[in-house]
Structures are given as C-alpha cells and as structure tokens.
Amino acid sequence: MTIKFYKSIKKLQIQKYFQFIIKNKFKDLEIILHKKVKLFDGKIILSGRKSVIGFTRKIFLKKKIKINNIIILQDTKYKITLCKFDLNIGKKKLKVIDEFFFDKDNKILNITVYKR
C-alpha cells in the first residue's frame, strides 16, 4: 500500500462520515467507526459506537445541515486527520475543527471536536 493510497482512504472515510450525517444515514456510520470509538466534544466524553452514533443522531437528526469550506489536513505518521469547516445547523453557524484518529484498519478510533 503506497502512502498516497493510505492518505486517500482516510480522506474517503472523513467524506463518508460527513455524508452519512448530512443525509441522516446514522446506521451507516457503523461501517467507518471502530467499535471502541471515543468522542470528545467539550465537556462531553462518549465511548462506544452505539453511544457516539446516538449522540450524533440526537444533534443532527431532521435538521438542515450545511458544511462549507472544508479543509482536510493529514499526518500519516501519527494516523491523525484534521478537518476545518463551517457548520450550519438550522440557523446556528459554527466554525469547527474535528480531529480524527484512525486505527490500523483505517476506522475512526477517536473524534475530538473543537468549536470556535
């Protein structure tokens, strides 16, 4: 596996993650999340695929979501990917940075959310 291919897998996983959320396909998140995934969102810390998917569903279900100006930065040495984007949920506008850690099978292991 070449490094370029390895990078593209992570980008695809991130793109799938956001597409599943936007299209309210939360069950499909199971494909790209590790079973012991952890989510850090401010003071909220969740562990386990079902908890993370449930929390994500609670926030985004049946809401108008728009993601703009997405920038994806990768560091293959540490298996980390950063995403910077503008998020519109209904009438709320947020600037968000998501930090994704991947396991050896390129499944999302940790997600840390920083809001500005």
Secondary structure per residue as TSV (DSSP state, phi and psi in degrees):
chain	resnum	aa	ss	phi	psi
A	1	M	-	360.0	126.2
A	2	T	-	-83.1	162.5
A	3	I	H	-64.4	-40.7
A	4	K	H	-61.2	-40.8
A	5	F	H	-66.2	-40.4
A	6	Y	H	-61.0	-42.8
A	7	K	H	-64.6	-40.7
A	8	S	H	-67.1	-31.7
A	9	I	H	-62.5	-43.9
A	10	K	H	-64.6	-42.0
A	11	K	H	-61.8	-42.1
A	12	L	H	-63.1	-40.6
A	13	Q	H	-62.7	-42.1
A	14	I	H	-65.6	-44.7
A	15	Q	H	-61.7	-42.2
A	16	K	H	-62.1	-42.2
A	17	Y	H	-54.7	-50.3
A	18	F	H	-70.5	-37.1
A	19	Q	H	-63.9	-41.9
A	20	F	H	-62.5	-40.0
A	21	I	H	-67.6	-46.8
A	22	I	H	-62.2	-38.8
A	23	K	T	-90.0	8.6
A	24	N	T	56.8	38.4
A	25	K	-	-104.6	65.8
A	26	F	G	-68.9	-30.6
A	27	K	G	-63.5	-31.6
A	28	D	G	-70.2	-15.3
A	29	L	H	-62.5	-24.9
A	30	E	H	-57.7	-29.9
A	31	I	H	-65.6	-37.6
A	32	I	H	-104.4	-8.6
A	33	L	E	-99.0	137.9
A	34	H	E	-66.8	151.0
A	35	K	E	-67.1	-20.7
A	36	K	E	-109.0	33.2
A	37	V	E	-61.5	146.6
A	38	K	E	-123.2	140.7
A	39	L	E	-121.0	126.3
A	40	F	E	-115.6	112.5
A	41	D	E	-132.4	89.6
A	42	G	T	67.0	-121.4
A	43	K	T	-86.7	-7.1
A	44	I	E	-89.0	126.5
A	45	I	E	-127.4	120.9
A	46	L	E	-120.6	145.5
A	47	S	E	-131.1	136.3
A	48	G	S	101.7	143.5
A	49	R	H	-59.8	-44.5
A	50	K	H	-64.2	-40.3
A	51	S	H	-65.5	-43.8
A	52	V	H	-66.1	-44.4
A	53	I	H	-65.2	-41.3
A	54	G	H	-62.4	-42.5
A	55	F	H	-64.9	-44.2
A	56	T	H	-62.3	-43.1
A	57	R	H	-61.4	-43.9
A	58	K	H	-59.6	-38.5
A	59	I	H	-77.1	-43.4
A	60	F	H	-105.1	-12.2
A	61	L	T	-61.0	129.3
A	62	K	T	57.0	30.8
A	63	K	S	-116.2	149.5
A	64	K	-	-76.1	116.5
A	65	I	E	-118.5	135.9
A	66	K	E	-138.8	129.9
A	67	I	E	-114.8	123.2
A	68	N	E	-122.2	158.6
A	69	N	E	52.1	47.3
A	70	I	E	-77.7	130.1
A	71	I	E	-125.1	127.8
A	72	I	E	-115.5	123.0
A	73	L	E	-116.0	138.0
A	74	Q	E	-126.1	148.5
A	75	D	E	-133.9	101.2
A	76	T	T	-70.2	-26.7
A	77	K	T	-61.7	-39.7
A	78	Y	T	-105.4	8.2
A	79	K	T	54.4	44.4
A	80	I	E	-124.3	145.5
A	81	T	E	-136.1	133.6
A	82	L	E	-110.0	137.9
A	83	C	E	-125.9	126.9
A	84	K	E	-114.6	131.7
A	85	F	E	-161.0	165.2
A	86	D	E	-100.4	131.4
A	87	L	E	-118.9	126.3
A	88	N	E	-112.8	119.0
A	89	I	E	-117.9	105.0
A	90	G	T	63.7	-118.9
A	91	K	T	-99.6	-3.2
A	92	K	E	-81.1	136.3
A	93	K	E	-119.9	125.9
A	94	L	E	-129.1	147.9
A	95	K	E	-104.2	124.3
A	96	V	E	-128.0	144.1
A	97	I	E	-123.9	122.5
A	98	D	E	-107.8	136.3
A	99	E	E	-114.2	118.8
A	100	F	E	-111.3	130.3
A	101	F	E	-109.1	140.8
A	102	F	E	-115.9	152.1
A	103	D	-	-88.1	-175.0
A	104	K	T	-67.6	-20.0
A	105	D	T	-95.8	12.5
A	106	N	S	62.1	31.6
A	107	K	-	-96.5	149.4
A	108	I	E	-73.1	122.6
A	109	L	E	-100.8	-42.0
A	110	N	E	-136.7	141.5
A	111	I	E	-128.5	123.2
A	112	T	E	-117.0	128.0
A	113	V	E	-109.3	125.9
A	114	Y	E	-117.4	125.9
A	115	K	E	-110.1	138.3
A	116	R	-	-115.2	360.0
